[in-house]
Amino acid sequence: MTCPRCQTENPAHAKFCLECASSLKGDSPLAESYAALRAKVERLTGALSEAHDQQTATAEILGVISSSPTDVQPVFDAIADSAMRLLAAWSTSVWRHEEGLIRLVAARGGLPGSSETFMKQRQSPTHPAHDSPASQTVLTRMVFHSADVDADPSWGPPFRAEAKMRGFRSIVAVPMLRGKDAVGVIAVTGPKSGASRPPRPPSSRLSLTRPSSRSRTSACSRSCRKRIAR
């Protein structure tokens, strides 16, 4: 019989551990305490790992900003790459909102070749309308979540065609904010339909600061990861 506290193997007839004297009954207070402690350690280890990943993503983006003070494209590329890795996303897109127009500036993941096609289709600036999650997010400055694009009546044929081309079913779009203004959007997707529970916007917005007119982001919050179906 294995001791639930120290993992020592004991004779089958033993009532107490020969190593640490703990009760070998599964419902003993010591066994429950050990199980609770182990679960707590696992939770803290996971939280520490996630915090480390977020700090790494922040450092990478800040490094790109410092190395390209006049060219913002590498910053957008770094944000897209970090979002893909940090959130284990199926695909990612980064949008810039400037002078009342929204434009796709970086895309990653999705079906093979779809990022390049998507970039070609959506690089021209357009006025945001309620016809896509990115535009919806810019207009409302709130996190937007569509659990199942195919079943969501909010979307018409154009956006559903984009989703099919990219190969995703669920999407979360997060505004990049500078003060109260939405200066961009990060969208992450999943290949399967997700839960229909609405997100909590205040904990998921990305606050941006950068000298002059450009902006940066640190990393997406953990709530995005929970809303994307993998």
Stockholm file with secondary structure:
# STOCKHOLM 1.0

chainA/1-230         MTCPRCQTENPAHAKFCLECASSLKGDSPLAESYAALRAKVERLTGALSEAHDQQTATAEILGVISSSPTDVQPVFDAIADSAMRLLAAWSTSVWRHEEGLIRLVAARGGLPGSSETFMKQRQSPTHPAHDSPASQTVLTRMVFHSADVDADPSWGPPFRAEAKMRGFRSIVAVPMLRGKDAVGVIAVTGPKSGASRPPRPPSSRLSLTRPSSRSRTSACSRSCRKRIAR
#=GR chainA/1-230 SS CBCTTTCCBCCTTCSBCTTTCCBCCTTSHHHHHHHHHHHHHHHHHHHHHHHHHHHHHHHHHHHHHHHCTTCCHHHHHHHHHHHHHHHTCSEEEEEEEETTEEEEEEEEESSTTHHHHHHHHHCSCBCCCTTSHHHHHHHHCSCEEESCTTTCTTCCHHHHHHHHHHTCSEEEEEEEEETTEEEEEEEEEESSCCCCCCCCGGGTCEECCCSTTCCCCCCCCHHHHHHSCC
#=GC SS_cons         CBCTTTCCBCCTTCSBCTTTCCBCCTTSHHHHHHHHHHHHHHHHHHHHHHHHHHHHHHHHHHHHHHHCTTCCHHHHHHHHHHHHHHHTCSEEEEEEEETTEEEEEEEEESSTTHHHHHHHHHCSCBCCCTTSHHHHHHHHCSCEEESCTTTCTTCCHHHHHHHHHHTCSEEEEEEEEETTEEEEEEEEEESSCCCCCCCCGGGTCEECCCSTTCCCCCCCCHHHHHHSCC
//
